Amino acid sequence: MKILIVEDSTAMRQLLSLAVRKRANAEVAEAPDGLAALKLLSQAHYDLAFVDLNMPVLDGMKLIQRIRQDGHPTRICVVTTESAQATEEQARALGADWFLRKPVSRRDVERVLAEAFPG
């Protein structure tokens, strides 16, 4: 499985990457913003993307919208500090499959991985 982590915080990217690698034998790519993520998505298929909402250059909402407009089948898990229910509803309406609020635990990541890749 190929997983993309899109997060502007280096520490958070590392945390997510470590949690993913502990749960799954996955190829993990990282992007510091939505524009870098789109470049990676244009070069390879990713099964799952963990996407922060508040990023420079191209934010998470716009990234989700572009992923869906471009027809990528990548499943999307939003990881954000945003707590408003309206934010979650907007992300899901744009095409997010999961919504996690920071701080995110390894157990949260494991649950998403189990649902995304059952068995």
C-alpha positions in Angstrom: 0.0 0.0 0.0 1.1 3.5 -0.7 0.3 6.3 1.8 0.8 10.0 1.4 1.1 12.3 4.4 0.4 16.0 3.7 1.3 18.2 6.6 3.2 21.4 7.0 4.6 20.4 10.5 7.7 18.3 10.2 7.1 16.8 13.7 3.5 15.9 12.8 4.6 14.3 9.5 7.1 12.2 11.3 4.6 11.2 14.0 2.1 10.1 11.3 4.7 8.3 9.3 5.9 6.4 12.3 2.4 5.4 13.3 1.7 4.2 9.7 4.9 2.2 9.5 4.2 0.5 12.9 0.8 -0.7 11.7 1.5 -1.5 8.1 4.2 -2.4 5.7 3.6 0.6 3.6 5.4 2.9 1.2 5.1 6.4 2.7 5.6 9.7 0.9 5.5 13.1 2.6 4.5 16.5 1.3 4.7 19.8 3.3 1.7 21.4 1.5 -1.1 20.7 -1.0 0.9 21.8 -4.1 3.7 19.4 -3.3 1.1 16.7 -2.7 -0.5 17.3 -6.1 2.9 16.9 -7.7 3.4 13.5 -6.0 -0.2 12.5 -7.0 0.6 13.3 -10.6 3.5 10.9 -10.5 2.1 7.9 -8.6 -1.1 6.4 -7.2 -1.6 6.6 -3.4 -4.1 4.4 -1.7 -4.6 6.7 1.3 -3.7 10.3 2.1 -3.5 11.9 5.6 -4.2 15.6 4.9 -3.9 18.6 7.2 -6.3 21.4 6.5 -4.2 24.5 7.6 -1.2 24.6 5.3 0.6 27.2 3.3 0.6 27.4 -0.6 -2.5 25.1 -1.0 -4.6 24.3 2.0 -6.2 20.9 2.8 -9.8 21.8 1.6 -8.5 22.9 -1.8 -6.3 19.8 -2.0 -9.2 17.5 -1.3 -11.3 19.3 -3.9 -8.5 19.0 -6.5 -7.9 15.3 -5.7 -11.6 14.6 -6.3 -11.8 16.9 -9.4 -8.8 15.1 -10.9 -10.5 11.8 -10.4 -7.9 10.3 -8.0 -9.4 7.3 -6.1 -7.1 8.0 -3.1 -9.0 7.7 0.2 -8.6 10.8 2.4 -8.2 11.2 6.1 -8.2 14.8 7.4 -6.0 15.4 10.4 -6.6 18.9 11.8 -6.8 21.2 14.8 -10.1 22.5 13.5 -12.9 21.5 15.9 -16.0 23.0 14.3 -18.6 20.4 13.1 -19.1 22.6 10.0 -15.4 22.1 9.0 -15.9 18.3 9.2 -19.1 18.5 7.2 -17.3 20.6 4.5 -14.4 18.3 4.3 -16.6 15.2 4.0 -18.8 17.0 1.3 -15.6 17.6 -0.7 -14.7 13.9 -0.5 -12.8 13.2 2.8 -13.4 9.7 4.1 -12.2 10.2 7.7 -11.8 13.2 10.0 -9.4 13.2 12.9 -8.9 16.0 15.3 -5.4 16.8 16.7 -3.8 15.6 18.9 -4.0 12.4 17.0 -3.0 9.1 18.7 -1.4 6.1 17.2 -4.7 4.3 17.9 -6.6 6.8 15.7 -4.2 6.2 12.8 -4.4 2.4 13.3 -8.2 2.6 13.2 -8.2 4.5 9.9 -5.7 2.0 8.5 -7.8 -0.9 9.6 -10.9 0.5 8.0 -9.0 1.5 4.8 -7.2 -1.8 4.5 -9.3 -4.5 6.2 -7.8 -8.0 6.6 
